[in-house]
Amino acid sequence: MIGCLRRGFPMRRRRYWEHALTRLSQRPAIDDCPRYGFALESSGRIVGVVLTLYSRYPGREGDEIRCNISSWSVDKAFRPYAMKLIWPVLRRRDVTYTNISPAPSTLNANKALGFRLFASGQFAFLPALSSAQPSCRVLEVRSDLAEMAMLSDSERSILEDHAALGCLSFVCIRDGAAYPLVLMPRRILHGLI
């Protein structure tokens, strides 16, 4: 499986995929949803992979299941079968599907599957160049942070899980309300910025 993922995403090292699959194995199972995703096999060789991350979120009418489709990769010779790989993922009507970070090569397929673009590009900012807002506090997430109690259980879980993965997790307090914020650190110019 890792070999196929590396062929589809050559900029990612083997260690990256080992870590990703380990994290998937540690996530709680959600009903009868697949823990890892699906693979396409030909003559004993994995030629296609799609990873799935299922989560349960509290909704207005009870819990809802969400699935982020990730790391969809099919070897070039088997691309005509790519949709057959994704259809089993999308068969459940009680699940909300997302693809948070689609590879550029999958954008047209995502559109054909009914996905709508939420945002394009990435956002970069330099907090040091921003003017301070006196009525706003931004606090880094810690298990003993009292302001964490202002968030829902699912928001706290998201912040703590992402902090454990190396993301920057914050609670923003403004006008008596708390807002979760997760940032993925990116280093550019060989780590100078």
N, C-alpha and C positions, 0 to 999 in steps of 0.2 A: 504494500500500500504506500509506504513512504517513497519507494522508487517512482511510482506513478505521480505522486504529489510533487516530487522534485523535478520530474520532467515537465510538469505543467507550470511550476513556479520555481524556475532555476535560480532565482535570486535568494531563495530560502535554503538554509543549510539543513542537513539531516537532523541535527540537534534540535532545530526549531520544530520540526514535525514530530520528533520523539516527545518533546515537551508538550506539544498540542494534544497528541493522542493520550498522553498520561493524564493531562488535565481533563479530557473528555471522560476518561475512565473513572475519575474522582467525582464527577458531577452526579447528583442524584438522578435516578431513573424517573422518568415522567410517564406514568401509565404504561401503555404498551408501545411507546415511541422508541425508535432505535437509539441506542446509546451513542453510536459513532456516525452512522449514516449508511451509505450504500456504496457498493463497488461493482464494477463491470469487469468480468473475467473472460479471457479467451485462451484456450489451450493451457490452463493452469497459471496464467500470468494476469496480474491486475493491470487493466488498460484504461480504467476510468474510476474516479472516486468523487463522491460528494459528501462532505461532512455536514452534520446537522447538530445544532445546539438547541435543545428543547428546554423551555423554562415555564414555570407556572406563575401567573401574575393575578393578583386580586382585581377583578373587574366589577362593574356596577351590578351585574347580575350573577355574581359568583366568580369563582376562579376561571381563568381562561388560559389556554396553552398557546405559547408563541414558539416559533421555530426560526432560527436564523440559519439560512443556507450558506455554507462557507466552503471555500476551497474546492470548487467544482472544476475538475480537470479530467479531460479525456484525451488519450493519445490521438494524434492526427489521423492515423489510419482508421480509427474507430469513431470519429466525430459524428458520422451519420447516426450513431446509436446514442448520442449524448442525451437526447430527449427521453429515450427509454430509461436512462439512468435516473433522470429527475422526476419522472411521473410518479413512481412509488412514493417519493417524498411528499408530493403535493396532493395525494389522494384524499387526505382527511379534510373534511369541510369544517370541523370544529377547531381548527388550528389557524392562527394568523401567521403568515409567512413573511419573512424579511430577508433581504440580502444586504447587510450593512455595508460591506466593502466589496462590491462586485469587481471582478477583473474586467478590464476594458473589452476583452474578447467575448464576455458573456452578456453585455448590455443589450444587444439585439434579441438574444434568446430570452432574457428576463422580460423585455417588453412584450414579446410574443406570448409569454406565460401569464401576462396580466399584471406584472409588477409596475408600479409607478415610481418615477424618480422623485425622491424626497429632497435631495440636495446634490449638488455636483461640486467636486473639488474638495479641498481641505481648507481649514481656517488656521492661520498662524497668528499669534499675537505676542507682544512683549509687554508683560505686566508693568515693568519698570517705566514704560513710556505712557502709561495710562494715568489719568487723573484719579486720585483717590475719591471714593464716595463715602462721606462720613457716616451715612446711615447704613452702610453695608459692611458686614464682616465676613471674611473668608477664612475658614478653619480647616486645617488638614485633618483627615479622618484618623482617629485613634479609637481603640475599643473603650477607653474610659472618658471619651468626650461627651459631656452632658448634653450638648446640642443634638447629638445623634437621636435622642429620644423624641425630637420634634419631627422626625421622618417616619414614614411607614416602615413596617417590617421588610417589605420587598425593596424599598429604597436603601435601607441600611445594608441589606444583604448584597445588593449590587455594588455599593461603595466598598464594602469590606472585601468582597470577592475580587474586585478589580484592583484594589490596593495590594492584595496578596499576589496578584499577577504582575506587579511592577508599575501599574498605572498610578497616576496622581489623582487621588480621590479627596474631594473637598465638600464641606457643607457651607453653603452661602446663606447668611442670615440677613434679611432685609425686611423692615417693617413688621417684625414679629413672626415672619414666616421663614421656613427653612427650605432650601432647594439643593438637591444633590448635583454634583458636577464631577465628571470623570474626564481626565485628559490623558492622552497617550503621549508620553515623552518622545520626542524625535530629536535626534542630533543631526545637525547639518554641518557642512564644511569640516568633516572629520572630527566632529565633537567640539569644535570651537564655540558653537552656538547651540 
